[in-house]
Amino acid sequence: MAPFAHLHVHSEYSLLDGACRIPALVQRARELGMEAVALTDHGTLGGVVQFYRAAAEIVPIREDPSHDLTAIASRLDETVVR
């Protein structure tokens, strides 16, 4: 089987959605043999330190949440973003 890594996961720190607890996320990724997992919380970097500390044996991937803020601002003023 080819290697697999989740690249779109929201934790309990996500401002819009997500209920996954970081220790449980990392533990499950280890159980499934994943070499990496991403944290893509909306609008916050609040879980990044905990995520990096918990992911000692796998590669932690973090997404910059600022794209969410740009998208929200654009929807509110109805500007098309390309």
C-alpha positions as CSV (number, residue, x, y, z in Angstrom):
1,M,0.0,0.0,0.0
2,A,1.3,3.5,-0.8
3,P,2.1,5.9,2.1
4,F,-0.8,8.1,3.2
5,A,-1.0,11.3,5.2
6,H,-4.0,13.4,6.2
7,L,-3.4,16.9,4.8
8,H,-6.7,18.5,6.0
9,V,-7.5,18.0,9.7
10,H,-9.2,20.5,12.1
11,S,-8.5,20.2,15.8
12,E,-10.4,21.4,18.8
13,Y,-8.6,24.7,18.4
14,S,-10.2,25.4,15.0
15,L,-12.5,28.5,15.2
16,L,-15.1,27.2,12.8
17,D,-15.2,23.5,13.1
18,G,-13.3,20.5,14.4
19,A,-13.4,18.4,17.5
20,C,-10.4,16.3,17.1
21,R,-8.0,16.4,20.1
22,I,-4.4,16.7,19.1
23,P,-3.0,13.8,21.3
24,A,-5.7,11.5,19.9
25,L,-5.0,12.6,16.3
26,V,-1.2,11.9,16.6
27,Q,-1.8,8.6,18.4
28,R,-4.2,7.4,15.7
29,A,-1.8,8.5,12.9
30,R,0.9,6.4,14.6
31,E,-1.4,3.4,14.9
32,L,-2.2,3.6,11.2
33,G,1.5,3.8,10.3
34,M,1.3,7.4,8.9
35,E,4.6,9.1,8.5
36,A,3.0,12.6,8.6
37,V,-0.2,14.4,9.5
38,A,-1.3,18.0,8.9
39,L,-3.1,20.5,11.2
40,T,-5.3,22.9,9.2
41,D,-7.3,24.8,11.9
42,H,-9.3,27.8,10.7
43,G,-8.1,31.2,11.8
44,T,-5.7,30.2,14.6
45,L,-2.3,28.8,15.4
46,G,-3.3,27.9,18.9
47,G,-2.7,24.2,18.7
48,V,0.6,24.3,16.9
49,V,2.9,24.0,19.9
50,Q,0.9,21.1,21.3
51,F,0.8,19.5,17.8
52,Y,4.6,19.7,17.3
53,R,5.3,18.4,20.8
54,A,2.9,15.4,20.3
55,A,4.2,14.5,16.9
56,A,7.7,13.5,17.9
57,E,7.7,10.3,15.8
58,I,5.8,11.6,12.7
59,V,6.2,14.7,10.5
60,P,3.9,17.5,11.7
61,I,2.6,19.6,8.8
62,R,1.0,23.0,9.6
63,E,-1.0,25.2,7.3
64,D,-1.0,29.0,7.6
65,P,-4.5,30.0,8.7
66,S,-4.2,33.5,7.2
67,H,-5.8,32.3,3.9
68,D,-9.0,31.7,5.8
69,L,-9.1,35.3,7.0
70,T,-8.5,36.6,3.5
71,A,-11.3,34.4,2.2
72,I,-13.8,35.5,4.9
73,A,-13.0,39.2,4.3
74,S,-13.5,38.7,0.5
75,R,-16.9,37.0,1.0
76,L,-18.1,39.8,3.2
77,D,-17.4,42.5,0.6
78,E,-18.3,40.2,-2.3
79,T,-14.9,40.7,-4.0
80,V,-13.8,37.9,-6.3
81,V,-10.4,36.5,-5.3
82,R,-8.3,34.8,-8.0
